[in-house]
Amino acid sequence: MATSLLSRFGRLAPRTSPFPLAGGAVRTLTLLASGGLVAAGVSFTLSEPDEHLSDNKDSEANNDTREPLSLPRIHLAEVRKHDGNSGEPWITYKDKIYDITDWIAGHPGGDVILQAAGGSVEPYWNIFTIHKSPHVYEILEQYLIGYVHSGDLVNGKIPEESVEDPFSSDPARHADLRTLTAKPRNAESPAYALSDSFQTPNDLFYVRNHFWVPVIEKPDEHSLTIELPDGESVTYSLAQLKDKFRSHTINATLQCSGNRRNHMTKEAGPTNGLQWTTGGISSATWTGVRLADVLADAGYPVASVRSGTIDPPEDAKHVHFSALEAYGASIPMSVAIDPRGDVLLAYEMNGEPIPRDHGYPLRALVPGHVAARSVKWLNKIVLSDEESFSQWQRKDYKSFGPNLVGKKLDWESAPSIQEMPVTSAITSAVLRDDTDADAASSKKVSVKGWAYSGGGKAITRVDVSLDGGATWDQAELLDDDRCNNTKENHNGSGRSWAWKRWEYHGSVSLAPAASTEPSTSLSFSKDKNALDKPFLCSPDIVVKATDENYNTQPQTQSSIYNARGNLATAWHRVRACERCTVKPSVDSNDS
């Protein structure tokens, strides 16, 4: 019942207000102001019914049988008073009303939800389809304060509204990207783009957006403002950044914290987030200016802090990045000014202006760190004594213990993900046609993939098993001379920010598959007329990587399981089958 919901979340002194209820009765409910998740009725300050609320003579209310009858019935005219500027925003969903005042800080989209305040959220969620999940509805239901008055409903529904689609100006995307959500667009790089070349082509680079893609009509006039702790600020246009500071070029891999989350879900249990497989990672050559150089010019004492002449200022321990479309994140100042850290304000990607999906015209580039810190469409930097207050820094991109499932998470207890752990994946496992005719029970196999470790640590070894992990051999690491730890590298930091591609060739024993067709959307039969016939598959082909500090991958996803599905870095397993296409392979997590 609503009254029990109010009581469950209330913690402060009660107050009372009379509300009109279903059946025409007017009763006094006790409302509890909450400092927690729910503030049911906290912003409902009316001391008596007015013209916007039903009264005990309202014939519509007399016929209103929606449960619980104790919930107030509120006119839409009252809801409209609680818009995004009211300080106490309400939204409607279907025929219910929600006070989202206390949800704003925890909303993954930040205060963007205020666009819907004072009216229905449904037109926006029809655009932001990522919201249409049971998890989101459960969160919203905690903020329920009443029903829309039945006199305002048409056939039991709120009259439809229309809103402008903010995604209508998004760029076109390559057809080979594997789309996870359309609005906002989140899409994986195809397998061949992850191993065929050292640089991922711009149009095949994985896409991770939280909102729409901003439209920048005059890129050279795009400005970046740096706000210092004393309140002073310095603003640079993109043209000024290019003219005033020396440019630097590095090769760096970006990876989403949820890459391979789908594998964790299938092996260990349900996870909350986009179900990436192996394509939430890509690599490129980036050009821009060093963040440290710009901070020094703006007034931060970079040289003195680096030399130890002065202690790092306590009021500038973190660097906040803010984007045009509301996204925000931060990194420690120690990372921002590390002379070997190579943090850039980047404006070129693979020798071209950064594409719109990837931050045009300016983005932060924090190599070796989770891609969530490399904020796109960058327009503001703030120096602060603590981390960014954004949802994505405080209540996302963190990991918790395997036992914390179905429990309220203490987000402040876990550090924000920064440097990425070592991981690897197989992108192709192909049975070859040059196998000897008398080797009916085995075939030659060619396996390709990538390996990566954060923090600038180079991959030194990739181990491959063709029998499920019983025996191992080492893959060949491809000689990508443009990795940052080569002498020819432009920046000379000695750090390895990019992945290593690898290959392995061997022979596998084959056995009849358990089903007549691979149970994965990434593989299908060459012979569409023979799906009813048994076919042969290899045992699990397994890969694990080791970096220069001898960090290596955990064996199972269950050992590192977390409900958010972040950092799913366990051994990757696939099978090679007779009916697989040339590029993809059967993922054993899908079998």
HELIX and SHEET records of a PDB file:
HELIX    1   1 ALA A    2  PHE A    9  1                                   8    
HELIX    2   2 ALA A   22  GLY A   24  5                                   3    
HELIX    3   3 SER A   59  ASN A   62  1                                   4    
HELIX    4   4 LEU A   76  LYS A   81  1                                   6    
HELIX    5   5 ILE A  104  GLY A  106  5                                   3    
HELIX    6   6 GLY A  110  ALA A  116  5                                   7    
HELIX    7   7 GLU A  122  ILE A  127  1                                   6    
HELIX    8   8 THR A  129  HIS A  131  5                                   3    
HELIX    9   9 PRO A  134  GLU A  141  1                                   8    
HELIX   10  10 SER A  150  ASP A  152  5                                   3    
HELIX   11  11 PRO A  166  SER A  169  5                                   4    
HELIX   12  12 ALA A  191  LEU A  194  5                                   4    
HELIX   13  13 ASN A  202  LEU A  204  5                                   3    
HELIX   14  14 PRO A  219  GLU A  221  5                                   3    
HELIX   15  15 LEU A  238  LYS A  244  1                                   7    
HELIX   16  16 ARG A  261  ALA A  268  1                                   8    
HELIX   17  17 LEU A  291  ALA A  298  1                                   8    
HELIX   18  18 VAL A  302  SER A  307  1                                   6    
HELIX   19  19 GLU A  314  ALA A  316  5                                   3    
HELIX   20  20 MET A  333  ALA A  336  1                                   4    
HELIX   21  21 ARG A  356  HIS A  358  5                                   3    
HELIX   22  22 ALA A  371  ARG A  373  5                                   3    
HELIX   23  23 GLN A  391  ARG A  394  1                                   4    
HELIX   24  24 TRP A  411  SER A  413  5                                   3    
HELIX   25  25 SER A  558  ILE A  560  5                                   3    
HELIX   26  26 SER A  588  ASP A  590  5                                   3    
SHEET    1   A 2 PRO A  14  PRO A  20  0                                        
SHEET    2   A 2 VAL A  26  LEU A  32 -1                                        
SHEET    1   B 5 ARG A  73  ILE A  74  0                                        
SHEET    2   B 5 LEU A 144  VAL A 148  1                                        
SHEET    3   B 5 LYS A  96  ASP A  99 -1                                        
SHEET    4   B 5 TRP A  90  TYR A  93 -1                                        
SHEET    5   B 5 GLY A 119  SER A 120  1                                        
SHEET    1   C 3 ARG A 178  THR A 181  0                                        
SHEET    2   C 3 ASN A 186  GLU A 188 -1                                        
SHEET    3   C 3 VAL A 207  ARG A 208 -1                                        
SHEET    1   D 5 SER A 233  SER A 237  0                                        
SHEET    2   D 5 SER A 223  GLU A 227 -1                                        
SHEET    3   D 5 LEU A 378  SER A 384  1                                        
SHEET    4   D 5 HIS A 318  ALA A 323 -1                                        
SHEET    5   D 5 GLY A 328  PRO A 332 -1                                        
SHEET    1   E 4 SER A 247  GLN A 255  0                                        
SHEET    2   E 4 ILE A 281  ARG A 290 -1                                        
SHEET    3   E 4 LEU A 344  MET A 349 -1                                        
SHEET    4   E 4 GLU A 352  PRO A 353 -1                                        
SHEET    1   F 4 SER A 247  GLN A 255  0                                        
SHEET    2   F 4 ILE A 281  ARG A 290 -1                                        
SHEET    3   F 4 LEU A 344  MET A 349 -1                                        
SHEET    4   F 4 ARG A 363  LEU A 365 -1                                        
SHEET    1   G 4 THR A 423  LEU A 431  0                                        
SHEET    2   G 4 SER A 442  TYR A 452 -1                                        
SHEET    3   G 4 LYS A 500  SER A 509 -1                                        
SHEET    4   G 4 GLU A 476  LEU A 477 -1                                        
SHEET    1   H 5 ASP A 473  GLN A 474  0                                        
SHEET    2   H 5 ILE A 459  SER A 465 -1                                        
SHEET    3   H 5 ILE A 541  ASP A 547 -1                                        
SHEET    4   H 5 HIS A 572  ARG A 575 -1                                        
SHEET    5   H 5 VAL A 586  ASP A 587 -1                                        
SHEET    1   I 2 ALA A 511  PRO A 512  0                                        
SHEET    2   I 2 LEU A 536  CYS A 537 -1                                        
END                                                                             
